[in-house]
Every structure is written in structure tokens, then in C-alpha cells.
Amino acid sequence: MIELLKDLIQSAPTLNNGELRAAEVLADFFRQHGIPAELDTWNGNRANVTASVGPDNSDAATLLFGAHLDVVPATKDHWKADPFCPVEEDGKIIGRGSVDMLGGLCAAAAAMVDLSRQQLNGRIIFAATAGEETDSCGVQRFVEQYRSRIKNPIGTIITEPTGMKILRAHRGILWLKVETKGKTAHGSMPHLGVNAVLKMNAFLNRLEHWEIPHTPHPLLGGCSISPNRITGGSATNIIPDSCCLEIDIRTLPKQNHREIIENLKALCESIQNEDPDFKTQISIIRAVDAMETPADSPFVKAVCKAAGIHETQAAGFTTDGPHFQKLKAPVLILGPGDGTRCHKPDESIEISAVEQARQTYQTIAANVL
Ligand SMILES: [Zn+2]
């Protein structure tokens, strides 16, 4: 299992490289252990791997494990060693993707091997998918392809790093781009143009005191909004005709993204009523729904019991969970490693944590099926 983890880190499944090499490594691992694995490839270097154990029957009770193959990029700066040459040190594996989430992926893959040798009352499907860190393209393909092949799903476990806490909710993402439009002119004659940077300033002044109407959630707290990136203008002596602002909104379950955008448009209209030169365009950069699985769901209770954990919590990050929810089964997030190490230099995971996760996944699967 640890060799698999090292091979996957070495395959460097970043957005630039694609996941194909990692997917081939994983598919080979399954096939070497007698587990059928399907490789789905597209756009040259993108890939998902799906493996299953238990009866090959779409009506069978089905437990899913969901993991993402892709990792965020890394340069050698700030790393002690090459981020894609894994180092084993003090009981840890150091390398890009070790904790987010190739460690959890390997634990579930190894649990599949253990489970393939047991008598099961259902089947387990393991989906290792592409693009979670960018646009969730892989999980969307998986759900489309497998929706009709999984008629009786009992639940999905996403193996993101939670320190083996059971998480059942997270906020959603709504990333918006707001562009103010102006009219260019010579920098010495501002009265002949419309300055898009100044229009953005007017927008920001209003946005600072603007709130998205919502009721705070008991586990997740409130929704949040933050303008985090701004670009505008082309030269010191040109009146800018465009200024772009990127806004990070974190939403709660049941909050409607379309409604938030409509509210933001209404804010822009109210500014335009006072200033006819104020013109904006709003577009979506990325949208991921929030997720919540009810605490009293039988699957949650069964997983908690099998794992010997009584309390469920919420995640501070988003996952592919909302896509897996389209299979109409409850989703939980449970995986090895310290989530605060994600996306950082010298990212690492304890080998013992991966071993423990393998054992826990096996126990859960044997108990819930
Ligand atoms: Zn992740």
C-alpha cells in the first residue's frame, strides 16, 4: 500500500500533467490483486479509475468509496526535497498529494483488496476521479456513467483527510467575477472617459456593508463573502475600460446560488440608479453546492457504530460530495491525515494513519453491507 502511495505521488497527477499516469498505476494495482478495474480516459491525459468487489449486479446493495486522483501543483521552492519524489522519514511519507488525498485513496484501495477476500452481502465500488481541485470533471463523468449501474446505493465515503473524524456537512462554493465596464481615454483627460477602476471602487464600498440573507447553520455557522482578487487597467496613462473583481462566497445547504446572484445584480442596479455610467457584468467562475447528510440517517449511524465514533462534524473545506449525492445516497467524509497540511510545502501523512484508515474502511464495509 505504501509503495502504491509512493508510485502515485511520483506520477504527479497535477492539472498540467493530467491523471492518466496515476490512473494506470492504480488500475494495475487492482488488477495485480485480481480486482476488475475500469479506466476511463478523455482529453489525452485525464482519467478516472473504477474498481469493484462483491457481486457484479446493479441491484446489489452498494457501498461507494470516493477519492480524487488529482493533486495541486508544487514547485521545489520551500520544499526540503522534490515534491514529486516521495520521501519516507520518521514514519511519514512526504510528497505532494500524500495527505490530499492519495493517502486516503491508497487506504481505501488496500481495503478493497482485503474485502475482495471476504464474503460480502453486497458490493463495493471504488471511484478514483479526476479534477476535484479544479472543476470536478471526473466525478461528474463517473456519476453519469454509473447512475444506472448502481440501483441500490447505501452510501458513499469520501476519503479526504479528516484525521478519521466523520464529517457529514460542508459549505458550498460560489466564486463570482464582477466586471465593471468603462470607456478608455488618454490618462491626462479623465473627463473624456469612464474609469472602470473608480466604478469598481463604488461597488466595493457598497459590497463591504452588503450581506447575503441567511440563517446560520448549527454545524457550519454562517455563509461568507470576500472580494479576494482584483485586476484592472493596462497602463498608468490610460483610463481603464475594465476592472475585474473575484469574489469568494461560501454557501450553506439549501442556499440558492441563483438567488445570491440575483441579489448581487440588484445591488448593482441600485448603484446604477444613482450613476448611469455604472455598468457591470457578473459571471460564475466556479460553483459547488453545499452538502449535508442528516445525522439520523441509518448509514451515518451504521458508519459511526462500525468506526466506534459517536460524534459527527462539519468540514471546513468542500469536496466532490455534492456530486456523489446525485446517486441518491448519503455521503460522509472520513479519511486519514491532518487536513491542515493540505496544499502546503512538505505535505505529509503518517504511515500509521493510512494503515488505520485501511482497517477502519474494511470494518465499515463489512458492517454496513
Ligand atoms: Zn482533497
Boltz pocket constraint, residues with backbone or C-beta under 6 A from the ligand:
constraints:
  - pocket:
      binder: B
      contacts: [[A, 68], [A, 100], [A, 101], [A, 132], [A, 160], [A, 318]]
      max_distance: 6.0
